[in-house]
Amino acid sequence: MELIIILLWLVLGFAAGAYAGRLDRSAVGWALFSLILSPLIGFIVLLALGPAQARRPCPKCAEKILPSAKLCPHCRTELAEGWAVEPSGY
């Protein structure tokens, strides 16, 4: 019986990590958080936080940065105003 509880705890902890990955959050970090505290607490916190802020790849180095950035923190490229706006459909 204890083995089933431990396996269920592990599966739900990793499921919380996978869900965090779908929300663009750290899957490994949230899996560890859920395994240490509780998978239920991990899911509740993730649901309360919601998805992470959308990030776009830098046009020069392709690292993901916030669309409101004026300077890429990775490659220090100055970004033009509206660089993250996707072109309208054809």
Protein Blocks (a to p, Z undefined) as FASTA:
>chain_A
ZZmmmmmmmmmmmmmmmmmmmnopafklmmmmmmmmomklmmmmmmmnopaddddddfkl
opacdfkbcbdfklopacdehklpccddZZ
